[in-house]
Amino acid sequence: MIEDVFFREDIDKQENRINLAIFGLMCAKPFRIWLQKSLGLPANAVIYPRVNVEGFRPDFAVKDADTEAVLAWIEVECGTDQGQLERYRKRYPEPVLSIWGRKADGGDLSLEEIAVFLEHIESDDEPQVRWNAEHLRQQIIEVLDGRVGRTYKDAPVSAAVRATPFVAQLTKELGDKLTFDVDGPLRPGQIRANTKADLGFSLRVYSRKAARTHSLSVLNQTGGQPSIWFQSKAKMLHYLPERTEVIERLVATVRDMGGDMETIGFKSKTSVPIETALDYVRELAQATLALAH
């Protein structure tokens, strides 16, 4: 009997749901081998959530499967927490590894890299692995996009958000092509601003290939966070195949701002600081107008 496995996770917390999905997917050989190599762990390492007996502990313990000696610890964060990581490293003699939100955050591994790997995981001989992998990948995409774990209906953009510098300048550049009316279907040539949560903002254009809403988000801001998010190039090309040249220009603009629409997964997004995006409002408006034309 393994007595120190922790099994009372609070699944209301998104990070804990991701941890449980990672733990479950460790039974899949392709994922287990990749994760072990990515973190520099030996092939006989066992990764599991350990009972909290010291008052606080990292999310996972890493043990030698043969000797049961603790080899390392792993702390998972949807974002980053350098302070907590340092406290763990002072407390434990074993290495404390980090899995942080995005690759740019500087952790030993990132949720972003895990999501990319899961998009192409080899699972032909184990169909169940594909479902488990997609379950984890979608949770990661959701948290990296800044979305909460439930669906909201389209809602009008608040007056407070409309008055922010970025949205106000974008509104001015888009002129009468932009509507804040969320009622009724989006029409070709229209650009709609809506949101799904407080302090959010999404700029959408018509797409005949989007079966349910016939719309595609060009850019969005979530929950008042100081970042503007963009779809992957692959997703833009899929839903707006007739706008290839415009999409290429948008990709180049996002690259100039420090984002990357090209190498991320189909359902992933890339972000840039809103202060940077402020300097490119005209270019973003022109691209959006061309996408909606």
VOTOR-944791 format. One record per residue (C-alpha): y, z, x; residue in one letter. Coordinates in steps of 0.05 Angstrom, whole numbers, padded with zeros to 5 digits, always signed. Example, Ala and Ser with C-alpha at 12.3 -4.5 7.8 and 13.67 -1.06 7.14 Angstrom:
// residues 2
-00090+00156+00246A;-00021+00143+00273S;
//
This chain:
// residues 293
+00000+00000+00000M;+00070-00018+00026I;+00111+00044+00009E;+00180+00025+00033D;+00194-00038-00008V;+00256-00029-00052F;+00245-00054-00123F;+00304-00026-00164R;+00357-00079-00150E;+00417-00081-00196D;+00413-00153-00219I;+00481-00151-00252D;+00508-00163-00182K;+00505-00236-00161Q;+00492-00219-00088E;+00430-00179-00109N;+00405-00237-00151R;+00411-00282-00090I;+00375-00230-00047N;+00317-00227-00096L;+00313-00303-00098A;+00312-00306-00022I;+00257-00253-00020F;+00216-00291-00071G;+00223-00357-00035L;+00197-00326+00030M;+00128-00340+00002C;+00142-00414+00010A;+00120-00434+00080K;+00174-00488+00093P;+00230-00440+00075F;+00200-00381+00112R;+00191-00420+00177I;+00261-00450+00173W;+00294-00383+00159L;+00256-00349+00215Q;+00276-00403+00265K;+00348-00404+00241S;+00355-00329+00253L;+00315-00329+00319G;+00258-00288+00290L;+00185-00293+00310P;+00135-00328+00266A;+00100-00263+00247N;+00164-00231+00222A;+00163-00203+00151V;+00230-00199+00115I;+00235-00153+00055Y;+00284-00105+00019P;+00272-00035+00045R;+00279+00030+00008V;+00347+00063+00022N;+00328+00127+00057V;+00387+00135+00104E;+00443+00134+00053G;+00460+00061+00064F;+00423+00003+00096R;+00427-00073+00104P;+00397-00117+00050D;+00333-00135+00088F;+00289-00103+00140A;+00251-00148+00188V;+00184-00122+00212K;+00129-00145+00258D;+00072-00161+00210A;+00020-00134+00259D;+00052-00071+00287T;+00101-00058+00229E;+00155-00043+00280A;+00225-00058+00256V;+00250-00119+00293L;+00318-00129+00261A;+00359-00122+00198W;+00394-00174+00155I;+00458-00164+00115E;+00475-00217+00062V;+00545-00227+00036E;+00571-00279-00013C;+00634-00279+00029G;+00642-00237+00093T;+00646-00163+00110D;+00657-00154+00184Q;+00672-00080+00176G;+00607-00064+00142Q;+00568-00106+00193L;+00599-00067+00250E;+00581-00001+00217R;+00509-00023+00210Y;+00507-00046+00282R;+00531+00022+00305K;+00480+00058+00263R;+00417+00018+00278Y;+00387+00005+00347P;+00356-00060+00324E;+00397-00124+00317P;+00434-00131+00251V;+00439-00204+00232L;+00487-00233+00181S;+00479-00285+00127I;+00549-00299+00102W;+00577-00347+00049G;+00599-00408+00087R;+00582-00434+00156K;+00656-00428+00176A;+00653-00353+00162D;+00617-00344+00229G;+00553-00308+00208G;+00486-00318+00242D;+00468-00362+00182L;+00504-00380+00118S;+00486-00387+00045L;+00519-00455+00050E;+00467-00477+00103E;+00411-00448+00061I;+00433-00489+00001A;+00435-00553+00043V;+00364-00540+00068F;+00338-00526-00002L;+00365-00592-00026E;+00314-00627+00018H;+00258-00576+00023I;+00189-00606+00034E;+00147-00583-00025S;+00102-00641-00046D;+00040-00598-00044D;+00072-00539-00081E;+00111-00561-00142P;+00130-00489-00157Q;+00170-00486-00093V;+00218-00539-00119R;+00235-00497-00180W;+00244-00433-00140N;+00286-00470-00088A;+00331-00501-00141E;+00339-00432-00174H;+00365-00403-00109L;+00406-00464-00091R;+00443-00464-00157Q;+00459-00390-00150Q;+00489-00403-00081I;+00529-00463-00107I;+00556-00420-00163E;+00579-00364-00118V;+00609-00411-00066L;+00647-00447-00120D;+00676-00380-00141G;+00647-00385-00211R;+00621-00325-00249V;+00550-00322-00274G;+00562-00345-00345R;+00591-00406-00380T;+00659-00408-00412Y;+00687-00459-00461K;+00744-00503-00440D;+00810-00466-00450A;+00884-00483-00439P;+00914-00469-00371V;+00957-00407-00376S;+01033-00408-00370A;+01028-00365-00308A;+00983-00416-00273V;+01025-00474-00295R;+01085-00441-00262A;+01052-00434-00194T;+01080-00480-00140P;+01018-00523-00132F;+01005-00535-00206V;+01079-00544-00222A;+01088-00597-00168Q;+01023-00632-00187L;+01045-00633-00260T;+01111-00665-00241K;+01077-00719-00199E;+01027-00736-00253L;+01080-00743-00307G;+01060-00765-00377D;+00989-00784-00356K;+00972-00710-00353L;+00955-00670-00416T;+00943-00596-00423F;+00912-00606-00492D;+00839-00587-00490V;+00821-00610-00561D;+00783-00674-00572G;+00748-00721-00522P;+00780-00743-00458L;+00799-00817-00460R;+00799-00870-00405P;+00865-00868-00368G;+00878-00795-00387Q;+00882-00736-00340I;+00867-00668-00369R;+00883-00599-00342A;+00839-00543-00369N;+00804-00480-00347T;+00741-00440-00361K;+00768-00372-00339A;+00833-00333-00332D;+00879-00358-00276L;+00837-00421-00268G;+00858-00494-00265F;+00817-00558-00266S;+00843-00629-00263L;+00795-00677-00298R;+00789-00752-00307V;+00746-00795-00353Y;+00675-00814-00331S;+00630-00854-00376R;+00569-00830-00336K;+00582-00756-00351A;+00539-00753-00413A;+00562-00688-00445R;+00637-00684-00431T;+00653-00754-00406H;+00697-00721-00354S;+00695-00703-00281L;+00735-00650-00244S;+00775-00680-00186V;+00800-00613-00161L;+00802-00541-00186N;+00827-00471-00171Q;+00785-00412-00194T;+00810-00344-00215G;+00876-00349-00179G;+00841-00353-00111Q;+00884-00384-00056P;+00838-00445-00049S;+00833-00514-00080I;+00762-00541-00089W;+00737-00613-00087F;+00672-00646-00109Q;+00625-00678-00059S;+00637-00751-00043K;+00566-00765-00067A;+00580-00735-00135K;+00647-00771-00142M;+00614-00838-00126L;+00558-00824-00175H;+00604-00809-00234Y;+00659-00859-00216L;+00622-00916-00182P;+00678-00965-00197E;+00729-00924-00158R;+00698-00928-00089T;+00762-00946-00051E;+00802-00891-00085V;+00747-00840-00071I;+00747-00860+00002E;+00822-00847+00005R;+00813-00779-00029L;+00758-00762+00021V;+00805-00779+00078A;+00861-00737+00048T;+00815-00677+00040V;+00791-00687+00112R;+00864-00685+00135D;+00871-00619+00098M;+00811-00590+00134G;+00758-00600+00080G;+00694-00641+00081D;+00671-00679+00020M;+00622-00723+00059E;+00569-00679+00090T;+00560-00627+00035I;+00505-00631-00017G;+00513-00670-00082F;+00528-00609-00124K;+00567-00571-00071S;+00642-00566-00064K;+00690-00561-00006T;+00755-00521-00006S;+00822-00522+00029V;+00876-00468+00030P;+00925-00477-00027I;+00983-00472+00022E;+00955-00533+00058T;+00944-00570-00007A;+01017-00560-00025L;+01036-00608+00031D;+00991-00662+00000Y;+01009-00656-00073V;+01036-00728-00077R;+00974-00757-00044E;+00928-00717-00090L;+00968-00739-00151A;+00965-00812-00131Q;+00890-00808-00120A;+00880-00774-00188T;+00922-00826-00223L;+00882-00882-00190A;+00816-00848-00209L;+00838-00844-00282A;+00866-00916-00285H;
//
